[in-house]
Amino acid sequence: MNGRQEPTPAGARAHVRRDVRNTTRRALLAARKLAASAPVTDAAALSGLFDAWMAAADGRGRLVCMASAVELGLPVVRYLAPCRQAVADVDDTALRALFWAACRRLQDTLQAAG
């Protein structure tokens, strides 16, 4: 035994939610800086930022980015395939729950808009 305890399911979900909130905060700050220094809207800056993050991220990072983008109301349909693959590749119930919650929130948003 290595002396480290595995996080509880509730603790793992809380950690993932914290990562999503931190990613959202970082994205908003970075987009505001970019929009202030270039002729680009906040939405365009956010979209470009998330595209870059998704391209560079590992599976966990992609799932966190997708959930953050959904939280911000960004169009994320293009992220579904890589995130679905990431979910298939991880053995983490908190990340799976995050993916399906983000999908449900996206579905609700699309139905309300449409």
Secondary structure, 3 states (H helix, E strand, C coil): CCCCCCCCHHHHHHHHHHHHHHHHHHHHHHHHHHHHHCCCCHHHHHHHHHHHHHHHCCHHHHHHHHHHHHHCCCCCHHHHHHHHHHHHHCCCHHHHHHHHHHHHHHHHHHHHHC
